């Protein structure tokens, strides 16, 4: 039996991540490294390492000579990111289906069952984890390091809002049904349908997120003309 040990920094990152996702650390809030370290009974060093890892995930922003803050994501940023994702994710699906093995694509399609189960049981953390594993499985099948780097670079920026979006009533079930339809197209070998459904899924997520942060009043909304140009209307 192999026992895997996690470092103090990994444990700290897990705890801070949980606090952000649970809303205990709100968007825009300044994070006190010393207070976190004392609360978690750790030295400041692993907490600093944890915050650097969370910065790479897009959950916090580290400002030199200012401090560490929970990232606040603007409507404009979400709109731009999802405009890119609307082009990028169908390409990932296309390349995965054209380049991947039958076993790889069967594994990708299989995530639809997991997502449906997690949505039914309200298991948010497991649901998000499955979505991210599905993304990675598609990227692996697509076989492009460049595509993978670009995708992870933008996807991490909206990870926090993915959690907040999925906590809304019925949202997990809605998106699990969309993933089921994509999985069916993948199983059928219908590249065009899988790509089209993927683009539709991205647009739906974008609309939901834009509405969410607009209602929060976190930032000023993007103009109607910009949204139309970004194909998010």
DRENPA-3360 file (N, C-alpha, C; in nm, 2 decimals, always signed):
BEGIN
1 = XXXXXXXX = +0.08/-0.12/+0.00/+0.00/+0.00/+0.00/+0.09/+0.13/+0.00 ~ +0.06/+0.22/-0.09/+0.14/+0.34/-0.10/+0.06/+0.45/-0.03 ~ +0.13/+0.51/+0.07/+0.07/+0.62/+0.14/+0.12/+0.75/+0.09 ~ +0.03/+0.84/+0.05/+0.07/+0.97/-0.01/+0.05/+1.08/+0.10 ~ +0.16/+1.15/+0.13/+0.16/+1.25/+0.23/+0.15/+1.39/+0.16 ~ +0.07/+1.48/+0.21/+0.06/+1.61/+0.16/+0.14/+1.71/+0.24 ~ +0.20/+1.80/+0.18/+0.28/+1.90/+0.25/+0.19/+2.00/+0.32 ~ +0.25/+2.08/+0.42/+0.18/+2.18/+0.49/+0.12/+2.28/+0.39;
9 = XXXXXXXX = +0.20/+2.31/+0.28/+0.15/+2.41/+0.19/+0.03/+2.36/+0.11 ~ +0.03/+2.23/+0.08/-0.09/+2.17/+0.01/-0.21/+2.17/+0.10 ~ -0.19/+2.14/+0.23/-0.30/+2.14/+0.32/-0.36/+2.28/+0.34 ~ -0.26/+2.38/+0.35/-0.30/+2.52/+0.36/-0.38/+2.56/+0.24 ~ -0.34/+2.53/+0.12/-0.41/+2.56/+0.00/-0.55/+2.51/-0.01 ~ -0.56/+2.38/+0.04/-0.69/+2.32/+0.04/-0.79/+2.39/+0.13 ~ -0.74/+2.43/+0.25/-0.82/+2.50/+0.35/-0.86/+2.64/+0.30 ~ -0.76/+2.71/+0.24/-0.79/+2.85/+0.19/-0.89/+2.84/+0.07;
17 = XXXXXXXX = -0.86/+2.74/-0.01/-0.95/+2.72/-0.13/-1.09/+2.70/-0.08 ~ -1.11/+2.62/+0.02/-1.24/+2.59/+0.07/-1.31/+2.71/+0.13 ~ -1.23/+2.79/+0.20/-1.29/+2.92/+0.26/-1.33/+3.01/+0.15 ~ -1.26/+3.02/+0.04/-1.30/+3.11/-0.07/-1.43/+3.05/-0.14 ~ -1.43/+2.92/-0.17/-1.54/+2.87/-0.24/-1.67/+2.87/-0.15 ~ -1.65/+2.86/-0.02/-1.76/+2.87/+0.08/-1.81/+3.01/+0.11 ~ -1.74/+3.11/+0.05/-1.77/+3.25/+0.08/-1.72/+3.30/+0.21 ~ -1.64/+3.23/+0.28/-1.59/+3.28/+0.41/-1.48/+3.39/+0.38;
25 = XXXXXXXX = -1.42/+3.38/+0.27/-1.33/+3.48/+0.22/-1.39/+3.54/+0.09 ~ -1.45/+3.66/+0.10/-1.53/+3.71/-0.01/-1.44/+3.78/-0.12 ~ -1.50/+3.79/-0.24/-1.42/+3.85/-0.35/-1.38/+4.00/-0.31 ~ -1.26/+4.03/-0.33/-1.20/+4.16/-0.30/-1.15/+4.17/-0.16 ~ -1.17/+4.07/-0.07/-1.12/+4.07/+0.07/-0.97/+4.06/+0.07 ~ -0.91/+4.14/+0.16/-0.77/+4.13/+0.18/-0.74/+4.01/+0.27 ~ -0.64/+3.93/+0.24/-0.61/+3.81/+0.32/-0.49/+3.84/+0.41 ~ -0.50/+3.82/+0.53/-0.39/+3.83/+0.63/-0.31/+3.70/+0.64;
33 = XXXXXXXX = -0.19/+3.70/+0.59/-0.11/+3.57/+0.60/-0.09/+3.53/+0.74 ~ -0.06/+3.63/+0.83/-0.03/+3.60/+0.97/-0.15/+3.54/+1.04 ~ -0.27/+3.60/+1.01/-0.39/+3.55/+1.07/-0.43/+3.41/+1.02 ~ -0.41/+3.39/+0.89/-0.44/+3.26/+0.84/-0.35/+3.15/+0.90 ~ -0.22/+3.19/+0.91/-0.12/+3.10/+0.96/-0.15/+3.06/+1.11 ~ -0.19/+3.16/+1.19/-0.22/+3.14/+1.33/-0.35/+3.05/+1.34 ~ -0.45/+3.08/+1.25/-0.57/+3.01/+1.26/-0.56/+2.86/+1.22 ~ -0.46/+2.84/+1.13/-0.44/+2.70/+1.08/-0.32/+2.63/+1.16;
41 = XXXXXXXX = -0.27/+2.71/+1.25/-0.16/+2.66/+1.33/-0.04/+2.61/+1.25 ~ +0.00/+2.70/+1.16/+0.11/+2.68/+1.07/+0.20/+2.80/+1.07 ~ +0.32/+2.79/+1.02/+0.41/+2.90/+1.01/+0.36/+2.98/+0.88 ~ +0.41/+3.10/+0.86/+0.37/+3.18/+0.75/+0.42/+3.12/+0.62 ~ +0.54/+3.05/+0.62/+0.60/+3.00/+0.50/+0.50/+2.91/+0.41 ~ +0.44/+2.80/+0.47/+0.35/+2.72/+0.39/+0.23/+2.80/+0.34 ~ +0.19/+2.90/+0.42/+0.07/+2.98/+0.38/+0.10/+3.06/+0.26 ~ +0.22/+3.12/+0.26/+0.27/+3.20/+0.15/+0.28/+3.11/+0.02;
49 = XXXXXXXX = +0.33/+2.99/+0.04/+0.34/+2.90/-0.07/+0.21/+2.86/-0.12 ~ +0.11/+2.84/-0.03/-0.02/+2.80/-0.07/-0.09/+2.92/-0.15 ~ -0.07/+3.04/-0.11/-0.13/+3.15/-0.17/-0.07/+3.17/-0.32 ~ +0.06/+3.14/-0.33/+0.12/+3.14/-0.47/+0.05/+3.04/-0.56 ~ +0.02/+2.92/-0.50/-0.04/+2.82/-0.58/-0.19/+2.86/-0.62 ~ -0.25/+2.92/-0.52/-0.39/+2.97/-0.55/-0.40/+3.09/-0.64 ~ -0.29/+3.16/-0.65/-0.28/+3.27/-0.75/-0.27/+3.21/-0.89 ~ -0.20/+3.10/-0.90/-0.19/+3.03/-1.03/-0.33/+2.97/-1.07;
57 = XXXXXXXX = -0.41/+2.94/-0.97/-0.54/+2.89/-1.00/-0.64/+3.00/-1.03 ~ -0.60/+3.12/-1.01/-0.69/+3.23/-1.04/-0.78/+3.27/-0.92 ~ -0.75/+3.22/-0.80/-0.84/+3.25/-0.69/-0.80/+3.37/-0.61 ~ -0.67/+3.40/-0.61/-0.62/+3.52/-0.53/-0.53/+3.60/-0.62 ~ -0.51/+3.72/-0.58/-0.42/+3.81/-0.65/-0.32/+3.86/-0.55 ~ -0.19/+3.85/-0.59/-0.09/+3.90/-0.50/-0.03/+4.03/-0.56 ~ -0.05/+4.14/-0.48/+0.00/+4.27/-0.53/+0.12/+4.31/-0.45 ~ +0.23/+4.33/-0.51/+0.36/+4.37/-0.44/+0.33/+4.50/-0.36;
65 = XXXXXXXX = +0.38/+4.49/-0.24/+0.37/+4.61/-0.14/+0.23/+4.64/-0.11 ~ +0.13/+4.56/-0.15/+0.00/+4.59/-0.11/-0.07/+4.48/-0.03 ~ -0.04/+4.35/-0.08/-0.10/+4.24/+0.00/-0.16/+4.14/-0.10 ~ -0.23/+4.04/-0.04/-0.30/+3.94/-0.11/-0.45/+3.96/-0.10 ~ -0.52/+3.94/-0.21/-0.66/+3.96/-0.21/-0.73/+3.85/-0.28 ~ -0.86/+3.82/-0.24/-0.94/+3.73/-0.31/-0.98/+3.80/-0.44 ~ -0.96/+3.73/-0.56/-0.98/+3.79/-0.68/-1.12/+3.83/-0.70 ~ -1.14/+3.95/-0.75/-1.27/+4.00/-0.80/-1.28/+4.00/-0.95;
73 = XXXXXXXX = -1.37/+3.93/-1.01/-1.37/+3.91/-1.15/-1.48/+4.00/-1.22 ~ -1.44/+4.08/-1.31/-1.53/+4.18/-1.37/-1.62/+4.11/-1.48 ~ -1.73/+4.18/-1.51/-1.81/+4.13/-1.62/-1.74/+4.13/-1.75 ~ -1.66/+4.23/-1.77/-1.58/+4.24/-1.90/-1.48/+4.12/-1.91 ~ -1.42/+4.09/-1.80/-1.32/+3.98/-1.80/-1.39/+3.85/-1.83 ~ -1.50/+3.82/-1.77/-1.58/+3.70/-1.79/-1.62/+3.69/-1.94 ~ -1.67/+3.80/-1.99/-1.72/+3.81/-2.13/-1.60/+3.77/-2.22 ~ -1.49/+3.83/-2.20/-1.37/+3.80/-2.29/-1.33/+3.66/-2.27;
81 = XXXXXXXX = -1.32/+3.61/-2.15/-1.27/+3.47/-2.13/-1.37/+3.38/-2.20 ~ -1.50/+3.40/-2.19/-1.59/+3.30/-2.25/-1.60/+3.32/-2.40 ~ -1.57/+3.43/-2.45/-1.56/+3.45/-2.60/-1.45/+3.36/-2.65 ~ -1.34/+3.36/-2.57/-1.22/+3.28/-2.61/-1.26/+3.13/-2.59 ~ -1.32/+3.09/-2.48/-1.36/+2.95/-2.46/-1.46/+2.90/-2.56 ~ -1.55/+2.99/-2.61/-1.64/+2.95/-2.71/-1.57/+2.90/-2.84 ~ -1.46/+2.96/-2.87/-1.38/+2.92/-2.98/-1.29/+2.80/-2.95 ~ -1.24/+2.80/-2.83/-1.14/+2.71/-2.79/-1.19/+2.57/-2.76;
89 = XXXXXXXX = -1.30/+2.56/-2.68/-1.35/+2.43/-2.64/-1.40/+2.35/-2.75 ~ -1.47/+2.40/-2.85/-1.51/+2.32/-2.96/-1.39/+2.26/-3.04 ~ -1.28/+2.34/-3.04/-1.16/+2.30/-3.11/-1.10/+2.18/-3.03 ~ -1.10/+2.19/-2.90/-1.05/+2.08/-2.82/-1.12/+1.95/-2.84 ~ -1.26/+1.97/-2.85/-1.34/+1.85/-2.87/-1.31/+1.79/-3.01 ~ -1.30/+1.88/-3.11/-1.28/+1.83/-3.25/-1.15/+1.75/-3.25 ~ -1.04/+1.81/-3.20/-0.91/+1.75/-3.21/-0.91/+1.62/-3.13 ~ -0.97/+1.62/-3.01/-0.98/+1.50/-2.93/-1.05/+1.39/-3.01;
97 = XXXXXXXX = -1.16/+1.42/-3.07/-1.23/+1.31/-3.14/-1.16/+1.27/-3.27 ~ -1.08/+1.36/-3.33/-1.01/+1.32/-3.45/-0.87/+1.25/-3.42 ~ -0.81/+1.29/-3.30/-0.68/+1.24/-3.27/-0.68/+1.13/-3.16 ~ -0.78/+1.13/-3.08/-0.78/+1.04/-2.96/-0.82/+0.90/-3.00 ~ -0.79/+0.81/-2.90/-0.83/+0.67/-2.92/-0.97/+0.65/-2.88 ~ -1.02/+0.53/-2.92/-1.16/+0.50/-2.88/-1.17/+0.49/-2.73 ~ -1.07/+0.44/-2.66/-1.08/+0.43/-2.52/-1.08/+0.57/-2.45 ~ -1.00/+0.66/-2.51/-0.99/+0.79/-2.45/-1.13/+0.86/-2.46;
105 = XXXXXXXX = -1.19/+0.85/-2.58/-1.32/+0.91/-2.60/-1.43/+0.85/-2.52 ~ -1.42/+0.72/-2.50/-1.52/+0.65/-2.41/-1.51/+0.70/-2.27 ~ -1.38/+0.72/-2.23/-1.36/+0.77/-2.09/-1.42/+0.91/-2.08 ~ -1.40/+1.00/-2.18/-1.46/+1.13/-2.18/-1.61/+1.13/-2.17 ~ -1.67/+1.04/-2.25/-1.82/+1.03/-2.25/-1.86/+0.98/-2.12 ~ -1.78/+0.90/-2.05/-1.82/+0.84/-1.92/-1.84/+0.94/-1.81 ~ -1.78/+1.05/-1.82/-1.79/+1.16/-1.72/-1.93/+1.21/-1.71 ~ -2.01/+1.19/-1.81/-2.15/+1.24/-1.81/-2.23/+1.17/-1.70;
113 = XXXXXXXX = -2.20/+1.04/-1.68/-2.27/+0.96/-1.57/-2.23/+1.02/-1.43 ~ -2.10/+1.05/-1.42/-2.05/+1.10/-1.29/-2.12/+1.24/-1.26 ~ -2.12/+1.32/-1.36/-2.18/+1.45/-1.35/-2.33/+1.45/-1.31 ~ -2.40/+1.36/-1.37/-2.54/+1.34/-1.34/-2.56/+1.30/-1.20 ~ -2.47/+1.20/-1.15/-2.48/+1.15/-1.01/-2.45/+1.26/-0.91 ~ -2.35/+1.34/-0.94/-2.31/+1.45/-0.85/-2.41/+1.56/-0.85 ~ -2.47/+1.59/-0.96/-2.57/+1.69/-0.96/-2.70/+1.64/-0.88 ~ -2.73/+1.52/-0.90/-2.85/+1.46/-0.83/-2.83/+1.47/-0.68;
121 = XXXXXXXX = -2.71/+1.44/-0.63/-2.68/+1.44/-0.49/-2.63/+1.57/-0.43 ~ -2.62/+1.67/-0.52/-2.57/+1.80/-0.47/-2.42/+1.80/-0.43 ~ -2.34/+1.72/-0.49/-2.20/+1.71/-0.45/-2.12/+1.81/-0.54 ~ -2.12/+1.93/-0.49/-2.06/+2.04/-0.57/-1.91/+2.02/-0.60 ~ -1.83/+1.99/-0.49/-1.69/+1.97/-0.51/-1.65/+1.86/-0.61 ~ -1.73/+1.75/-0.59/-1.71/+1.64/-0.68/-1.75/+1.67/-0.83 ~ -1.85/+1.75/-0.84/-1.90/+1.79/-0.97/-1.79/+1.87/-1.04 ~ -1.74/+1.97/-0.97/-1.64/+2.06/-1.03/-1.51/+1.98/-1.07;
129 = XXXXXXXX = -1.48/+1.89/-0.98/-1.36/+1.81/-1.00/-1.38/+1.72/-1.13 ~ -1.50/+1.67/-1.14/-1.52/+1.58/-1.26/-1.52/+1.67/-1.39 ~ -1.57/+1.79/-1.38/-1.57/+1.88/-1.50/-1.42/+1.91/-1.54 ~ -1.34/+1.93/-1.44/-1.20/+1.96/-1.47/-1.12/+1.84/-1.52 ~ -1.15/+1.72/-1.46/-1.09/+1.60/-1.51/-1.13/+1.57/-1.65 ~ -1.26/+1.60/-1.69/-1.31/+1.58/-1.82/-1.24/+1.67/-1.92 ~ -1.22/+1.80/-1.88/-1.14/+1.89/-1.96/-1.00/+1.83/-1.99 ~ -0.94/+1.78/-1.88/-0.80/+1.73/-1.90/-0.80/+1.61/-1.99;
137 = XXXXXXXX = -0.90/+1.52/-1.97/-0.91/+1.40/-2.06/-0.92/+1.44/-2.21 ~ -1.00/+1.55/-2.23/-1.01/+1.59/-2.37/-0.88/+1.65/-2.42 ~ -0.82/+1.73/-2.34/-0.69/+1.79/-2.38/-0.58/+1.68/-2.40 ~ -0.58/+1.58/-2.32/-0.49/+1.47/-2.34/-0.51/+1.40/-2.48 ~ -0.64/+1.38/-2.51/-0.68/+1.31/-2.63/-0.64/+1.40/-2.75 ~ -0.66/+1.53/-2.73/-0.63/+1.63/-2.84/-0.48/+1.63/-2.87 ~ -0.40/+1.61/-2.77/-0.26/+1.59/-2.80/-0.19/+1.72/-2.84 ~ -0.23/+1.83/-2.78/-0.16/+1.96/-2.81/-0.12/+2.03/-2.69;
145 = XXXXXXXX = +0.01/+2.04/-2.66/+0.06/+2.11/-2.55/+0.02/+2.26/-2.55 ~ +0.03/+2.32/-2.67/-0.01/+2.46/-2.69/-0.15/+2.48/-2.65 ~ -0.24/+2.40/-2.70/-0.38/+2.41/-2.67/-0.41/+2.40/-2.52 ~ -0.34/+2.30/-2.46/-0.35/+2.28/-2.32/-0.31/+2.40/-2.23 ~ -0.19/+2.46/-2.27/-0.14/+2.57/-2.20/-0.24/+2.69/-2.21 ~ -0.29/+2.72/-2.33/-0.38/+2.83/-2.35/-0.51/+2.81/-2.27 ~ -0.56/+2.69/-2.27/-0.69/+2.66/-2.20/-0.67/+2.68/-2.05 ~ -0.57/+2.62/-1.99/-0.55/+2.63/-1.85/-0.52/+2.77/-1.81;
153 = XXXXXXXX = -0.46/+2.85/-1.89/-0.43/+2.99/-1.86/-0.55/+3.07/-1.85 ~ -0.66/+3.04/-1.92/-0.78/+3.12/-1.91/-0.88/+3.05/-1.82 ~ -0.89/+2.92/-1.81/-0.99/+2.85/-1.73/-0.97/+2.88/-1.58 ~ -0.84/+2.89/-1.54/-0.82/+2.91/-1.40/-0.87/+3.05/-1.35 ~ -0.88/+3.14/-1.44/-0.93/+3.27/-1.40/-1.07/+3.28/-1.36 ~ -1.15/+3.18/-1.40/-1.29/+3.19/-1.37/-1.34/+3.07/-1.28 ~ -1.24/+3.00/-1.22/-1.27/+2.88/-1.14/-1.36/+2.92/-1.02 ~ -1.33/+3.03/-0.96/-1.42/+3.07/-0.84/-1.56/+3.09/-0.89;
161 = XXXXXXXX = -1.58/+3.16/-1.00/-1.72/+3.18/-1.04/-1.79/+3.05/-1.09 ~ -1.71/+2.96/-1.13/-1.77/+2.83/-1.17/-1.84/+2.77/-1.05 ~ -1.77/+2.77/-0.93/-1.83/+2.73/-0.81/-1.96/+2.80/-0.78 ~ -1.95/+2.94/-0.78/-2.07/+3.02/-0.74/-2.18/+3.00/-0.84 ~ -2.15/+2.98/-0.97/-2.26/+2.96/-1.06/-2.33/+2.83/-1.04 ~ -2.26/+2.72/-1.00/-2.32/+2.59/-0.98/-2.39/+2.58/-0.85 ~ -2.38/+2.67/-0.76/-2.45/+2.67/-0.64/-2.60/+2.72/-0.66 ~ -2.62/+2.78/-0.77/-2.76/+2.83/-0.80/-2.85/+2.71/-0.82;
169 = XXXXXXXX = -2.98/+2.73/-0.78/-3.08/+2.62/-0.79/-3.09/+2.56/-0.93 ~ -3.07/+2.43/-0.94/-3.09/+2.36/-1.06/-2.98/+2.37/-1.16 ~ -2.88/+2.45/-1.13/-2.77/+2.48/-1.23/-2.69/+2.35/-1.26 ~ -2.66/+2.27/-1.16/-2.58/+2.15/-1.18/-2.65/+2.05/-1.27 ~ -2.78/+2.04/-1.24/-2.86/+1.95/-1.32/-2.87/+1.99/-1.47 ~ -2.89/+2.12/-1.49/-2.90/+2.18/-1.62/-2.77/+2.15/-1.70 ~ -2.66/+2.18/-1.64/-2.53/+2.16/-1.71/-2.50/+2.01/-1.73 ~ -2.54/+1.93/-1.63/-2.51/+1.78/-1.65/-2.59/+1.73/-1.77;
177 = XXXXXXXX = -2.71/+1.78/-1.79/-2.79/+1.74/-1.91/-2.72/+1.78/-2.04 ~ -2.66/+1.90/-2.04/-2.58/+1.94/-2.15/-2.46/+1.85/-2.18 ~ -2.39/+1.81/-2.07/-2.28/+1.72/-2.08/-2.32/+1.59/-2.13 ~ -2.44/+1.55/-2.09/-2.50/+1.42/-2.14/-2.52/+1.42/-2.29 ~ -2.57/+1.53/-2.34/-2.59/+1.54/-2.49/-2.46/+1.54/-2.56 ~ -2.36/+1.61/-2.51/-2.23/+1.62/-2.57/-2.17/+1.48/-2.57 ~ -2.18/+1.41/-2.46/-2.13/+1.27/-2.45/-2.19/+1.18/-2.55 ~ -2.32/+1.20/-2.58/-2.39/+1.11/-2.68/-2.33/+1.14/-2.82;
185 = XXXXXXXX = -2.31/+1.27/-2.85/-2.25/+1.30/-2.98/-2.11/+1.25/-2.99 ~ -2.04/+1.25/-2.88/-1.90/+1.19/-2.89/-1.91/+1.04/-2.91 ~ -2.00/+0.97/-2.84/-2.02/+0.83/-2.86/-2.07/+0.79/-3.00 ~ -2.14/+0.88/-3.06/-2.19/+0.86/-3.19/-2.09/+0.89/-3.30 ~ -1.98/+0.95/-3.25/-1.87/+0.99/-3.35/-1.91/+1.11/-3.43 ~ -2.01/+1.19/-3.39/-2.05/+1.31/-3.46/-1.97/+1.43/-3.42 ~ -1.86/+1.46/-3.49/-1.77/+1.56/-3.45/-1.84/+1.70/-3.45 ~ -1.92/+1.73/-3.56/-1.98/+1.86/-3.57/-2.08/+1.88/-3.46;
193 = XXXXXXXX = -2.16/+1.78/-3.43/-2.26/+1.80/-3.33/-2.20/+1.82/-3.19 ~ -2.10/+1.74/-3.16/-2.03/+1.75/-3.04/-1.97/+1.89/-3.02 ~ -1.91/+1.94/-3.13/-1.85/+2.08/-3.12/-1.96/+2.18/-3.11 ~ -2.07/+2.17/-3.18/-2.18/+2.27/-3.17/-2.24/+2.27/-3.03 ~ -2.26/+2.15/-2.97/-2.32/+2.14/-2.84/-2.22/+2.20/-2.73 ~ -2.09/+2.18/-2.76/-1.99/+2.23/-2.67/-2.00/+2.39/-2.67 ~ -2.00/+2.44/-2.79/-2.01/+2.59/-2.80/-2.14/+2.64/-2.73 ~ -2.25/+2.57/-2.75/-2.37/+2.61/-2.68/-2.36/+2.61/-2.53;
201 = XXXXXXXX = -2.29/+2.51/-2.48/-2.27/+2.49/-2.34/-2.19/+2.61/-2.28 ~ -2.09/+2.65/-2.36/-2.01/+2.76/-2.31/-2.09/+2.89/-2.31 ~ -2.17/+2.91/-2.41/-2.25/+3.03/-2.42/-2.35/+3.03/-2.30 ~ -2.41/+2.92/-2.27/-2.50/+2.91/-2.16/-2.43/+2.95/-2.03 ~ -2.31/+2.89/-2.01/-2.24/+2.92/-1.88/-2.20/+3.07/-1.88 ~ -2.17/+3.13/-1.99/-2.13/+3.27/-2.00/-2.25/+3.36/-1.96 ~ -2.37/+3.33/-2.01/-2.49/+3.41/-1.98/-2.52/+3.40/-1.83 ~ -2.51/+3.28/-1.78/-2.54/+3.26/-1.64/-2.44/+3.34/-1.55;
209 = XXXXXXXX = -2.31/+3.33/-1.58/-2.21/+3.40/-1.50/-2.22/+3.55/-1.51 ~ -2.25/+3.60/-1.63/-2.26/+3.74/-1.65/-2.38/+3.79/-1.57 ~ -2.49/+3.72/-1.57/-2.60/+3.76/-1.49/-2.57/+3.76/-1.34 ~ -2.50/+3.65/-1.30/-2.47/+3.64/-1.16/-2.39/+3.76/-1.11 ~ -2.28/+3.79/-1.18/-2.19/+3.90/-1.12/-2.25/+4.03/-1.15 ~ -2.34/+4.05/-1.25/-2.41/+4.17/-1.26/-2.51/+4.20/-1.15 ~ -2.58/+4.09/-1.11/-2.67/+4.10/-1.00/-2.60/+4.13/-0.87 ~ -2.48/+4.08/-0.85/-2.40/+4.10/-0.74/-2.35/+4.25/-0.73;
217 = XXXXXXXX = -2.35/+4.31/-0.84/-2.31/+4.45/-0.84/-2.16/+4.46/-0.82 ~ -2.09/+4.36/-0.85/-1.94/+4.36/-0.82/-1.87/+4.46/-0.91 ~ -1.91/+4.47/-1.03/-1.84/+4.56/-1.12/-1.94/+4.62/-1.22 ~ -1.90/+4.71/-1.30/-1.98/+4.77/-1.40/-2.00/+4.67/-1.51 ~ -2.12/+4.67/-1.57/-2.15/+4.57/-1.68/-2.08/+4.62/-1.81 ~ -2.05/+4.52/-1.89/-2.00/+4.55/-2.03/-2.12/+4.61/-2.11 ~ -2.09/+4.68/-2.21/-2.19/+4.74/-2.29/-2.26/+4.64/-2.38 ~ -2.38/+4.67/-2.42/-2.46/+4.58/-2.50/-2.39/+4.55/-2.63;
225 = XXXXXXXX = -2.33/+4.65/-2.69/-2.26/+4.63/-2.81/-2.15/+4.54/-2.80 ~ -2.07/+4.55/-2.69/-1.96/+4.46/-2.67/-2.01/+4.32/-2.66 ~ -2.11/+4.30/-2.58/-2.16/+4.16/-2.56/-2.20/+4.10/-2.69 ~ -2.27/+4.18/-2.78/-2.31/+4.13/-2.91/-2.19/+4.09/-2.99 ~ -2.08/+4.17/-2.98/-1.96/+4.15/-3.06/-1.89/+4.02/-3.01 ~ -1.91/+4.00/-2.88/-1.84/+3.88/-2.82/-1.93/+3.75/-2.84 ~ -2.04/+3.76/-2.90/-2.13/+3.65/-2.93/-2.18/+3.59/-2.80 ~ -2.21/+3.67/-2.70/-2.26/+3.62/-2.57/-2.40/+3.66/-2.54;
233 = X = -2.46/+3.73/-2.64/-2.60/+3.77/-2.61/-2.70/+3.65/-2.62;
% end
